[in-house]
Amino acid sequence: MRTARDGRPGATVDTGALAYASGPGRWLVVAAALGSGVAFLDGSVVTLALPAIGRDLGGGFTLAQWVVDGYLLTLGALLLLGGALGDRLGRRRVFLAGLVVFTAASLACGLAPSGAALVVARLVQGVGGALLVPGSLALIDSSIRPADRGRAIGTWAGLAGIASATGPFVGGYLIDVLSWRWVFLLNVPLAAAAALLTLRHAPESRDRRPGRLDVAGSVAVTVGLAGTIFALIEVPARGWDPVSVLAAAAGLIGVVAFPVVERRRSTPLVPPGLFGSAQFVGANLVTLAVYAALGGALFLLALHLQQTLGYPALAAGAATLPMTALLVTLSGRVGALAQRIGPRWPMTVGPVLAAVGLGLLGSVRPGSEYLTGVLPGVTVLGAGIALTAAPLSSAVLASVPAGHVGAASGVNNAVSRIAGLLAVAVLPVVAGIDMSVTGAPLGPGFGPAMWICAGLCAVGGAVAAATVGRGARVHVHPLPAVDHPCTGREVLAPSNGSGRSVAR
């Protein structure tokens, strides 16, 4: 069956012929879940491995920042291009290419002989992730028949929820019992299984008239982010040497050039017209504030629990499980609530509640008990993020015309990753955390860091109250936001009003 995905006859080849109840349909959903799962889980589980990586490879706190930010850098910069490549070259083909790149990079990470080699492999992993993340739900959306897409995406979300809940346990066990290298090597058989299932069961689909690729925009945003992040991470450690100055200058040029390039492109990565909506701008500012707070806080919390409180990796992973459980169980209900009352009040109250949770975590110090110190903070933080995530999706999608929901969702997805990227680079310096000694306790800087994150969340709530309309609503399937929050984004399947689900 061929349908026009945007209402223009013949605009898109959309196979849409597989029944979810069929064998090929179910196996396609499993393949999509495996492919996206390795990319999503990589962020949270790798964070648990940072102390072990530091003990083995050295590099201090700077290496820990690069291991996280190297992946987020290429992932965030290339997400929109990855989706565009799938539309142009074929979603199945690009998804498979992402699996190949991600698998090869995971193997290189697991075998990395030095910190520099690991960072390079992480950068390549992010490229693979940028092809996998937008391609995962695109496979389901273009291949499963419309009447079954809601059930298929629900199953995909459920599988992702299971992965989010079990990933920290499995990762922590591998780190404690075997080696941090197995966190990366485990991706190899999972990605290989996803590739085999995709080859066997996923039909190909692509846009007939996709327009020209915005290569110049992709180069500008990548150079801008890379130069900026290099300067933010390296200047505190090495000072303003010629390399740092050159990187900062390149970053500034890239950041300034990106909007100029986008205005001149016929098919830009980020259509400038999106920013004519005050609600779209406001929702993305909320995303920037809340996900910067979340990414920075969870990065430091994983280190604090292990290096300061002496938790094994498995215990540190289990410590944040209440947050994941709340995201899985509450996000669907909150999405239904936002459908009835609009996203404004959940988006206002949720970040404030998250700020309270982060403030509680700021009091965690050596000697703190889990039940009285860590658990209250992660529980309140999880409730706040669960209250925020689904309405945030609604606000973004409701703020633009139906024909731009894909671009709007892609922009918001990239903003969330870039927010975490910047937080990991900047927060330790601003909070005064000593980054000179490998594996050392984070010291008194951890508390101020959590309070800075709490302030960011509070700002996000205030922005939501000021910019999100009272009556802005979107029809949302009550599917949970099941990403582990350290990776950055939730998984939802909202409708754009035409009956088609939208992959976040």
FIKOLGU-203836 format. One record per residue (C-alpha): x, y, z; chain; residue in three letters; residue number from 1. Coordinates in steps of 0.2 Angstrom, whole numbers, plus 5000, padded with zeros to 4 digits. Layout:
% FIKOLGU-203836
NUVEX   px   py   pz zator seke tipa
NUVEX    X    Y    Z     A  ALA  NUM
...
***
This chain:
% FIKOLGU-203836
NUVEX   px   py   pz zator seke tipa
NUVEX 5000 5000 5000     A  MET    1
NUVEX 5007 5017 4996     A  ARG    2
NUVEX 5001 5033 5004     A  THR    3
NUVEX 5006 5051 5005     A  ALA    4
NUVEX 5013 5054 5022     A  ARG    5
NUVEX 5010 5073 5021     A  ASP    6
NUVEX 4994 5074 5011     A  GLY    7
NUVEX 5002 5077 4994     A  ARG    8
NUVEX 4998 5063 4982     A  PRO    9
NUVEX 5013 5053 4978     A  GLY   10
NUVEX 5024 5063 4990     A  ALA   11
NUVEX 5030 5048 4999     A  THR   12
NUVEX 5033 5029 4997     A  VAL   13
NUVEX 5024 5022 5013     A  ASP   14
NUVEX 5023 5003 5013     A  THR   15
NUVEX 5012 5003 5028     A  GLY   16
NUVEX 5007 4985 5023     A  ALA   17
NUVEX 5012 4974 5038     A  LEU   18
NUVEX 5000 4969 5051     A  ALA   19
NUVEX 5006 4970 5069     A  TYR   20
NUVEX 4999 4953 5073     A  ALA   21
NUVEX 5009 4945 5059     A  SER   22
NUVEX 5026 4937 5061     A  GLY   23
NUVEX 5036 4950 5051     A  PRO   24
NUVEX 5026 4964 5060     A  GLY   25
NUVEX 5031 4958 5077     A  ARG   26
NUVEX 5049 4955 5072     A  TRP   27
NUVEX 5051 4972 5064     A  LEU   28
NUVEX 5045 4980 5081     A  VAL   29
NUVEX 5058 4969 5090     A  VAL   30
NUVEX 5072 4975 5078     A  ALA   31
NUVEX 5067 4993 5080     A  ALA   32
NUVEX 5067 4991 5099     A  ALA   33
NUVEX 5084 4983 5099     A  LEU   34
NUVEX 5091 4996 5088     A  GLY   35
NUVEX 5085 5011 5097     A  SER   36
NUVEX 5088 5002 5114     A  GLY   37
NUVEX 5107 5000 5112     A  VAL   38
NUVEX 5108 5019 5107     A  ALA   39
NUVEX 5097 5024 5122     A  PHE   40
NUVEX 5105 5013 5135     A  LEU   41
NUVEX 5122 5018 5130     A  ASP   42
NUVEX 5121 5035 5139     A  GLY   43
NUVEX 5115 5029 5156     A  SER   44
NUVEX 5125 5013 5157     A  VAL   45
NUVEX 5141 5022 5151     A  VAL   46
NUVEX 5139 5035 5165     A  THR   47
NUVEX 5140 5021 5178     A  LEU   48
NUVEX 5157 5015 5170     A  ALA   49
NUVEX 5166 5032 5171     A  LEU   50
NUVEX 5175 5028 5188     A  PRO   51
NUVEX 5181 5011 5181     A  ALA   52
NUVEX 5186 5019 5165     A  ILE   53
NUVEX 5196 5032 5174     A  GLY   54
NUVEX 5205 5019 5185     A  ARG   55
NUVEX 5210 5009 5170     A  ASP   56
NUVEX 5214 5023 5157     A  LEU   57
NUVEX 5218 5038 5168     A  GLY   58
NUVEX 5213 5055 5160     A  GLY   59
NUVEX 5205 5062 5176     A  GLY   60
NUVEX 5188 5071 5176     A  PHE   61
NUVEX 5191 5078 5159     A  THR   62
NUVEX 5191 5061 5151     A  LEU   63
NUVEX 5175 5057 5160     A  ALA   64
NUVEX 5167 5073 5152     A  GLN   65
NUVEX 5173 5068 5135     A  TRP   66
NUVEX 5167 5050 5136     A  VAL   67
NUVEX 5149 5057 5139     A  VAL   68
NUVEX 5150 5072 5128     A  ASP   69
NUVEX 5159 5064 5113     A  GLY   70
NUVEX 5144 5053 5111     A  TYR   71
NUVEX 5131 5067 5114     A  LEU   72
NUVEX 5141 5079 5103     A  LEU   73
NUVEX 5139 5070 5086     A  THR   74
NUVEX 5122 5062 5091     A  LEU   75
NUVEX 5114 5080 5095     A  GLY   76
NUVEX 5122 5088 5080     A  ALA   77
NUVEX 5118 5075 5067     A  LEU   78
NUVEX 5100 5069 5073     A  LEU   79
NUVEX 5091 5080 5061     A  LEU   80
NUVEX 5102 5075 5046     A  LEU   81
NUVEX 5100 5057 5051     A  GLY   82
NUVEX 5081 5058 5049     A  GLY   83
NUVEX 5083 5067 5033     A  ALA   84
NUVEX 5095 5054 5026     A  LEU   85
NUVEX 5082 5041 5030     A  GLY   86
NUVEX 5068 5050 5021     A  ASP   87
NUVEX 5080 5052 5006     A  ARG   88
NUVEX 5090 5036 5004     A  LEU   89
NUVEX 5078 5024 5012     A  GLY   90
NUVEX 5074 5022 5031     A  ARG   91
NUVEX 5078 5003 5031     A  ARG   92
NUVEX 5095 5007 5023     A  ARG   93
NUVEX 5100 5021 5034     A  VAL   94
NUVEX 5094 5011 5050     A  PHE   95
NUVEX 5105 4997 5045     A  LEU   96
NUVEX 5120 5009 5041     A  ALA   97
NUVEX 5117 5016 5059     A  GLY   98
NUVEX 5118 4998 5066     A  LEU   99
NUVEX 5134 4995 5057     A  VAL  100
NUVEX 5143 5011 5062     A  VAL  101
NUVEX 5136 5009 5080     A  PHE  102
NUVEX 5142 4991 5081     A  THR  103
NUVEX 5159 4995 5074     A  ALA  104
NUVEX 5161 5010 5086     A  ALA  105
NUVEX 5156 4999 5101     A  SER  106
NUVEX 5169 4986 5097     A  LEU  107
NUVEX 5182 5000 5096     A  ALA  108
NUVEX 5176 5007 5113     A  CYS  109
NUVEX 5177 4990 5121     A  GLY  110
NUVEX 5195 4987 5114     A  LEU  111
NUVEX 5201 5005 5116     A  ALA  112
NUVEX 5219 5005 5122     A  PRO  113
NUVEX 5219 5023 5128     A  SER  114
NUVEX 5207 5038 5133     A  GLY  115
NUVEX 5210 5046 5117     A  ALA  116
NUVEX 5205 5031 5107     A  ALA  117
NUVEX 5190 5029 5118     A  LEU  118
NUVEX 5184 5047 5115     A  VAL  119
NUVEX 5186 5045 5096     A  VAL  120
NUVEX 5176 5029 5096     A  ALA  121
NUVEX 5163 5038 5106     A  ARG  122
NUVEX 5162 5051 5093     A  LEU  123
NUVEX 5159 5038 5080     A  VAL  124
NUVEX 5146 5030 5091     A  GLN  125
NUVEX 5136 5046 5091     A  GLY  126
NUVEX 5136 5046 5072     A  VAL  127
NUVEX 5128 5029 5072     A  GLY  128
NUVEX 5116 5034 5085     A  GLY  129
NUVEX 5111 5049 5075     A  ALA  130
NUVEX 5106 5036 5061     A  LEU  131
NUVEX 5097 5024 5073     A  LEU  132
NUVEX 5087 5035 5084     A  VAL  133
NUVEX 5076 5044 5071     A  PRO  134
NUVEX 5076 5028 5060     A  GLY  135
NUVEX 5069 5017 5074     A  SER  136
NUVEX 5051 5023 5075     A  LEU  137
NUVEX 5051 5028 5057     A  ALA  138
NUVEX 5053 5010 5052     A  LEU  139
NUVEX 5037 5006 5062     A  ILE  140
NUVEX 5028 5021 5056     A  ASP  141
NUVEX 5031 5018 5038     A  SER  142
NUVEX 5029 4999 5038     A  SER  143
NUVEX 5015 4994 5050     A  ILE  144
NUVEX 4998 4997 5043     A  ARG  145
NUVEX 4989 5013 5051     A  PRO  146
NUVEX 4976 5003 5061     A  ALA  147
NUVEX 4990 4994 5070     A  ASP  148
NUVEX 5003 5008 5073     A  ARG  149
NUVEX 4997 5012 5090     A  GLY  150
NUVEX 4999 4994 5096     A  ARG  151
NUVEX 5015 4993 5088     A  ALA  152
NUVEX 5022 5008 5095     A  ILE  153
NUVEX 5015 5003 5112     A  GLY  154
NUVEX 5025 4987 5111     A  THR  155
NUVEX 5040 4996 5106     A  TRP  156
NUVEX 5039 5008 5121     A  ALA  157
NUVEX 5036 4993 5133     A  GLY  158
NUVEX 5051 4985 5127     A  LEU  159
NUVEX 5061 5001 5129     A  ALA  160
NUVEX 5054 5002 5147     A  GLY  161
NUVEX 5060 4985 5151     A  ILE  162
NUVEX 5077 4989 5144     A  ALA  163
NUVEX 5078 5006 5154     A  SER  164
NUVEX 5073 4996 5170     A  ALA  165
NUVEX 5086 4982 5168     A  THR  166
NUVEX 5100 4991 5159     A  GLY  167
NUVEX 5108 4999 5175     A  PRO  168
NUVEX 5107 4982 5183     A  PHE  169
NUVEX 5115 4973 5169     A  VAL  170
NUVEX 5128 4987 5166     A  GLY  171
NUVEX 5133 4988 5184     A  GLY  172
NUVEX 5135 4969 5186     A  TYR  173
NUVEX 5146 4969 5171     A  LEU  174
NUVEX 5157 4983 5177     A  ILE  175
NUVEX 5158 4976 5195     A  ASP  176
NUVEX 5161 4957 5190     A  VAL  177
NUVEX 5170 4958 5173     A  LEU  178
NUVEX 5176 4975 5166     A  SER  179
NUVEX 5169 4992 5160     A  TRP  180
NUVEX 5173 4986 5142     A  ARG  181
NUVEX 5159 4974 5142     A  TRP  182
NUVEX 5147 4989 5143     A  VAL  183
NUVEX 5152 4992 5125     A  PHE  184
NUVEX 5155 4975 5119     A  LEU  185
NUVEX 5137 4969 5124     A  LEU  186
NUVEX 5131 4981 5111     A  ASN  187
NUVEX 5139 4970 5097     A  VAL  188
NUVEX 5127 4955 5098     A  PRO  189
NUVEX 5112 4965 5101     A  LEU  190
NUVEX 5115 4976 5086     A  ALA  191
NUVEX 5119 4961 5076     A  ALA  192
NUVEX 5102 4953 5080     A  ALA  193
NUVEX 5093 4970 5076     A  ALA  194
NUVEX 5102 4970 5059     A  ALA  195
NUVEX 5097 4952 5055     A  LEU  196
NUVEX 5079 4955 5059     A  LEU  197
NUVEX 5079 4972 5050     A  THR  198
NUVEX 5086 4963 5034     A  LEU  199
NUVEX 5073 4949 5035     A  ARG  200
NUVEX 5057 4958 5040     A  HIS  201
NUVEX 5058 4977 5037     A  ALA  202
NUVEX 5052 4984 5020     A  PRO  203
NUVEX 5061 4999 5012     A  GLU  204
NUVEX 5052 5016 5011     A  SER  205
NUVEX 5058 5033 5006     A  ARG  206
NUVEX 5051 5050 5001     A  ASP  207
NUVEX 5049 5053 4982     A  ARG  208
NUVEX 5053 5071 4983     A  ARG  209
NUVEX 5064 5074 4999     A  PRO  210
NUVEX 5072 5090 4993     A  GLY  211
NUVEX 5091 5093 4995     A  ARG  212
NUVEX 5101 5088 5010     A  LEU  213
NUVEX 5106 5103 5021     A  ASP  214
NUVEX 5125 5098 5022     A  VAL  215
NUVEX 5130 5116 5025     A  ALA  216
NUVEX 5119 5117 5040     A  GLY  217
NUVEX 5125 5100 5047     A  SER  218
NUVEX 5143 5106 5045     A  VAL  219
NUVEX 5140 5123 5053     A  ALA  220
NUVEX 5131 5115 5069     A  VAL  221
NUVEX 5143 5101 5071     A  THR  222
NUVEX 5158 5113 5070     A  VAL  223
NUVEX 5149 5126 5081     A  GLY  224
NUVEX 5146 5112 5095     A  LEU  225
NUVEX 5163 5104 5093     A  ALA  226
NUVEX 5173 5120 5095     A  GLY  227
NUVEX 5162 5126 5109     A  THR  228
NUVEX 5162 5110 5119     A  ILE  229
NUVEX 5181 5108 5116     A  PHE  230
NUVEX 5185 5125 5124     A  ALA  231
NUVEX 5173 5122 5138     A  LEU  232
NUVEX 5180 5106 5143     A  ILE  233
NUVEX 5199 5109 5139     A  GLU  234
NUVEX 5202 5127 5144     A  VAL  235
NUVEX 5200 5123 5163     A  PRO  236
NUVEX 5213 5109 5161     A  ALA  237
NUVEX 5225 5116 5149     A  ARG  238
NUVEX 5222 5135 5148     A  GLY  239
NUVEX 5220 5146 5133     A  TRP  240
NUVEX 5233 5138 5123     A  ASP  241
NUVEX 5233 5140 5103     A  PRO  242
NUVEX 5222 5124 5101     A  VAL  243
NUVEX 5209 5130 5113     A  SER  244
NUVEX 5209 5147 5106     A  VAL  245
NUVEX 5207 5140 5088     A  LEU  246
NUVEX 5193 5128 5094     A  ALA  247
NUVEX 5184 5142 5103     A  ALA  248
NUVEX 5185 5153 5087     A  ALA  249
NUVEX 5179 5139 5076     A  ALA  250
NUVEX 5164 5136 5088     A  GLY  251
NUVEX 5159 5154 5088     A  LEU  252
NUVEX 5160 5155 5069     A  ILE  253
NUVEX 5149 5139 5067     A  GLY  254
NUVEX 5136 5144 5080     A  VAL  255
NUVEX 5134 5161 5071     A  VAL  256
NUVEX 5134 5154 5054     A  ALA  257
NUVEX 5121 5141 5057     A  PHE  258
NUVEX 5106 5152 5057     A  PRO  259
NUVEX 5112 5162 5042     A  VAL  260
NUVEX 5114 5146 5032     A  VAL  261
NUVEX 5097 5140 5037     A  GLU  262
NUVEX 5089 5155 5031     A  ARG  263
NUVEX 5096 5153 5014     A  ARG  264
NUVEX 5092 5134 5012     A  ARG  265
NUVEX 5077 5128 5002     A  SER  266
NUVEX 5075 5113 5014     A  THR  267
NUVEX 5084 5118 5030     A  PRO  268
NUVEX 5087 5106 5044     A  LEU  269
NUVEX 5078 5118 5055     A  VAL  270
NUVEX 5065 5128 5046     A  PRO  271
NUVEX 5066 5146 5053     A  PRO  272
NUVEX 5047 5148 5053     A  GLY  273
NUVEX 5046 5136 5068     A  LEU  274
NUVEX 5052 5150 5079     A  PHE  275
NUVEX 5038 5162 5074     A  GLY  276
NUVEX 5028 5152 5088     A  SER  277
NUVEX 5031 5159 5105     A  ALA  278
NUVEX 5025 5142 5112     A  GLN  279
NUVEX 5037 5132 5102     A  PHE  280
NUVEX 5052 5144 5107     A  VAL  281
NUVEX 5046 5143 5125     A  GLY  282
NUVEX 5044 5124 5125     A  ALA  283
NUVEX 5062 5122 5119     A  ASN  284
NUVEX 5068 5134 5132     A  LEU  285
NUVEX 5060 5123 5145     A  VAL  286
NUVEX 5068 5108 5137     A  THR  287
NUVEX 5085 5117 5137     A  LEU  288
NUVEX 5084 5121 5155     A  ALA  289
NUVEX 5076 5105 5162     A  VAL  290
NUVEX 5087 5093 5152     A  TYR  291
NUVEX 5103 5103 5155     A  ALA  292
NUVEX 5098 5101 5174     A  ALA  293
NUVEX 5094 5082 5172     A  LEU  294
NUVEX 5109 5078 5161     A  GLY  295
NUVEX 5122 5087 5173     A  GLY  296
NUVEX 5114 5081 5189     A  ALA  297
NUVEX 5114 5062 5184     A  LEU  298
NUVEX 5131 5063 5177     A  PHE  299
NUVEX 5138 5070 5193     A  LEU  300
NUVEX 5126 5059 5204     A  LEU  301
NUVEX 5133 5043 5196     A  ALA  302
NUVEX 5151 5049 5200     A  LEU  303
NUVEX 5146 5055 5218     A  HIS  304
NUVEX 5138 5039 5223     A  LEU  305
NUVEX 5153 5028 5218     A  GLN  306
NUVEX 5168 5040 5221     A  GLN  307
NUVEX 5162 5049 5236     A  THR  308
NUVEX 5150 5037 5245     A  LEU  309
NUVEX 5159 5021 5239     A  GLY  310
NUVEX 5144 5013 5230     A  TYR  311
NUVEX 5148 4998 5218     A  PRO  312
NUVEX 5143 5001 5200     A  ALA  313
NUVEX 5128 4989 5202     A  LEU  314
NUVEX 5122 4999 5217     A  ALA  315
NUVEX 5124 5016 5209     A  ALA  316
NUVEX 5113 5010 5194     A  GLY  317
NUVEX 5100 5003 5206     A  ALA  318
NUVEX 5100 5019 5216     A  ALA  319
NUVEX 5091 5028 5202     A  THR  320
NUVEX 5078 5014 5198     A  LEU  321
NUVEX 5064 5023 5207     A  PRO  322
NUVEX 5066 5037 5194     A  MET  323
NUVEX 5064 5026 5179     A  THR  324
NUVEX 5050 5017 5187     A  ALA  325
NUVEX 5040 5033 5190     A  LEU  326
NUVEX 5044 5038 5172     A  LEU  327
NUVEX 5037 5022 5165     A  VAL  328
NUVEX 5021 5021 5176     A  THR  329
NUVEX 5016 5039 5177     A  LEU  330
NUVEX 5020 5047 5160     A  SER  331
NUVEX 5006 5039 5151     A  GLY  332
NUVEX 4993 5045 5164     A  ARG  333
NUVEX 5001 5062 5164     A  VAL  334
NUVEX 5000 5062 5145     A  GLY  335
NUVEX 4981 5059 5146     A  ALA  336
NUVEX 4980 5073 5159     A  LEU  337
NUVEX 4988 5085 5147     A  ALA  338
NUVEX 4976 5080 5133     A  GLN  339
NUVEX 4962 5085 5144     A  ARG  340
NUVEX 4968 5101 5153     A  ILE  341
NUVEX 4983 5106 5141     A  GLY  342
NUVEX 5001 5105 5145     A  PRO  343
NUVEX 5004 5122 5154     A  ARG  344
NUVEX 5001 5118 5172     A  TRP  345
NUVEX 5010 5101 5171     A  PRO  346
NUVEX 5025 5109 5163     A  MET  347
NUVEX 5025 5122 5176     A  THR  348
NUVEX 5023 5111 5192     A  VAL  349
NUVEX 5034 5097 5185     A  GLY  350
NUVEX 5050 5107 5184     A  PRO  351
NUVEX 5047 5115 5201     A  VAL  352
NUVEX 5045 5097 5209     A  LEU  353
NUVEX 5060 5091 5200     A  ALA  354
NUVEX 5070 5106 5207     A  ALA  355
NUVEX 5064 5101 5225     A  VAL  356
NUVEX 5071 5083 5221     A  GLY  357
NUVEX 5088 5090 5215     A  LEU  358
NUVEX 5088 5101 5231     A  GLY  359
NUVEX 5086 5085 5241     A  LEU  360
NUVEX 5100 5077 5232     A  LEU  361
NUVEX 5111 5092 5236     A  GLY  362
NUVEX 5112 5086 5254     A  SER  363
NUVEX 5119 5069 5250     A  VAL  364
NUVEX 5136 5068 5257     A  ARG  365
NUVEX 5148 5055 5264     A  PRO  366
NUVEX 5139 5045 5278     A  GLY  367
NUVEX 5121 5048 5270     A  SER  368
NUVEX 5110 5033 5270     A  GLU  369
NUVEX 5101 5028 5254     A  TYR  370
NUVEX 5084 5027 5262     A  LEU  371
NUVEX 5085 5044 5270     A  THR  372
NUVEX 5097 5053 5259     A  GLY  373
NUVEX 5097 5047 5241     A  VAL  374
NUVEX 5079 5039 5239     A  LEU  375
NUVEX 5069 5055 5243     A  PRO  376
NUVEX 5078 5065 5230     A  GLY  377
NUVEX 5078 5053 5216     A  VAL  378
NUVEX 5059 5049 5219     A  THR  379
NUVEX 5054 5067 5219     A  VAL  380
NUVEX 5065 5071 5204     A  LEU  381
NUVEX 5057 5056 5195     A  GLY  382
NUVEX 5040 5062 5199     A  ALA  383
NUVEX 5044 5080 5193     A  GLY  384
NUVEX 5051 5073 5176     A  ILE  385
NUVEX 5037 5062 5174     A  ALA  386
NUVEX 5025 5076 5176     A  LEU  387
NUVEX 5035 5087 5163     A  THR  388
NUVEX 5040 5075 5149     A  ALA  389
NUVEX 5023 5070 5141     A  ALA  390
NUVEX 5016 5088 5142     A  PRO  391
NUVEX 5032 5095 5135     A  LEU  392
NUVEX 5030 5084 5119     A  SER  393
NUVEX 5012 5090 5118     A  SER  394
NUVEX 5017 5108 5119     A  ALA  395
NUVEX 5030 5106 5105     A  VAL  396
NUVEX 5019 5097 5093     A  LEU  397
NUVEX 5003 5108 5096     A  ALA  398
NUVEX 5014 5124 5093     A  SER  399
NUVEX 5017 5121 5075     A  VAL  400
NUVEX 5006 5117 5059     A  PRO  401
NUVEX 5003 5098 5056     A  ALA  402
NUVEX 5015 5098 5041     A  GLY  403
NUVEX 5029 5103 5053     A  HIS  404
NUVEX 5027 5091 5067     A  VAL  405
NUVEX 5042 5080 5062     A  GLY  406
NUVEX 5054 5095 5061     A  ALA  407
NUVEX 5047 5102 5077     A  ALA  408
NUVEX 5050 5085 5086     A  SER  409
NUVEX 5067 5083 5079     A  GLY  410
NUVEX 5072 5101 5084     A  VAL  411
NUVEX 5066 5097 5102     A  ASN  412
NUVEX 5075 5080 5102     A  ASN  413
NUVEX 5091 5088 5097     A  ALA  414
NUVEX 5089 5102 5110     A  VAL  415
NUVEX 5087 5090 5124     A  SER  416
NUVEX 5104 5081 5119     A  ARG  417
NUVEX 5113 5097 5117     A  ILE  418
NUVEX 5107 5103 5134     A  ALA  419
NUVEX 5115 5088 5142     A  GLY  420
NUVEX 5130 5090 5132     A  LEU  421
NUVEX 5133 5108 5138     A  LEU  422
NUVEX 5128 5104 5156     A  ALA  423
NUVEX 5142 5090 5157     A  VAL  424
NUVEX 5155 5102 5150     A  ALA  425
NUVEX 5150 5118 5161     A  VAL  426
NUVEX 5142 5112 5177     A  LEU  427
NUVEX 5158 5105 5185     A  PRO  428
NUVEX 5168 5121 5182     A  VAL  429
NUVEX 5154 5132 5188     A  VAL  430
NUVEX 5151 5122 5204     A  ALA  431
NUVEX 5169 5122 5208     A  GLY  432
NUVEX 5172 5103 5208     A  ILE  433
NUVEX 5190 5098 5208     A  ASP  434
NUVEX 5194 5089 5191     A  MET  435
NUVEX 5212 5086 5194     A  SER  436
NUVEX 5213 5070 5203     A  VAL  437
NUVEX 5206 5054 5194     A  THR  438
NUVEX 5193 5045 5205     A  GLY  439
NUVEX 5193 5057 5219     A  ALA  440
NUVEX 5177 5062 5229     A  PRO  441
NUVEX 5168 5076 5221     A  LEU  442
NUVEX 5170 5086 5237     A  GLY  443
NUVEX 5159 5101 5242     A  PRO  444
NUVEX 5156 5106 5224     A  GLY  445
NUVEX 5142 5092 5222     A  PHE  446
NUVEX 5130 5102 5233     A  GLY  447
NUVEX 5131 5118 5224     A  PRO  448
NUVEX 5130 5108 5207     A  ALA  449
NUVEX 5113 5101 5213     A  MET  450
NUVEX 5107 5118 5218     A  TRP  451
NUVEX 5112 5125 5201     A  ILE  452
NUVEX 5102 5111 5193     A  CYS  453
NUVEX 5087 5115 5204     A  ALA  454
NUVEX 5088 5133 5199     A  GLY  455
NUVEX 5088 5128 5180     A  LEU  456
NUVEX 5072 5117 5183     A  CYS  457
NUVEX 5064 5132 5192     A  ALA  458
NUVEX 5068 5143 5178     A  VAL  459
NUVEX 5060 5130 5166     A  GLY  460
NUVEX 5044 5130 5176     A  GLY  461
NUVEX 5043 5149 5175     A  ALA  462
NUVEX 5046 5149 5156     A  VAL  463
NUVEX 5032 5136 5154     A  ALA  464
NUVEX 5020 5147 5164     A  ALA  465
NUVEX 5024 5162 5154     A  ALA  466
NUVEX 5024 5155 5136     A  THR  467
NUVEX 5014 5139 5135     A  VAL  468
NUVEX 4995 5143 5131     A  GLY  469
NUVEX 4982 5137 5143     A  ARG  470
NUVEX 4972 5129 5130     A  GLY  471
NUVEX 4986 5121 5120     A  ALA  472
NUVEX 4982 5103 5118     A  ARG  473
NUVEX 4987 5088 5107     A  VAL  474
NUVEX 4979 5071 5105     A  HIS  475
NUVEX 4992 5059 5114     A  VAL  476
NUVEX 4992 5041 5114     A  HIS  477
NUVEX 4995 5037 5133     A  PRO  478
NUVEX 5012 5029 5130     A  LEU  479
NUVEX 5026 5030 5143     A  PRO  480
NUVEX 5041 5041 5142     A  ALA  481
NUVEX 5053 5026 5144     A  VAL  482
NUVEX 5070 5033 5140     A  ASP  483
NUVEX 5082 5033 5154     A  HIS  484
NUVEX 5083 5051 5158     A  PRO  485
NUVEX 5101 5052 5157     A  CYS  486
NUVEX 5100 5049 5139     A  THR  487
NUVEX 5089 5064 5136     A  GLY  488
NUVEX 5072 5060 5129     A  ARG  489
NUVEX 5056 5052 5132     A  GLU  490
NUVEX 5047 5040 5120     A  VAL  491
NUVEX 5029 5045 5115     A  LEU  492
NUVEX 5018 5043 5101     A  ALA  493
NUVEX 5007 5058 5099     A  PRO  494
NUVEX 4995 5061 5085     A  SER  495
NUVEX 4996 5076 5074     A  ASN  496
NUVEX 4978 5077 5072     A  GLY  497
NUVEX 4977 5067 5056     A  SER  498
NUVEX 4978 5051 5064     A  GLY  499
NUVEX 4996 5048 5061     A  ARG  500
NUVEX 5008 5045 5075     A  SER  501
NUVEX 5023 5055 5077     A  VAL  502
NUVEX 5040 5047 5082     A  ALA  503
NUVEX 5050 5057 5095     A  ARG  504
***
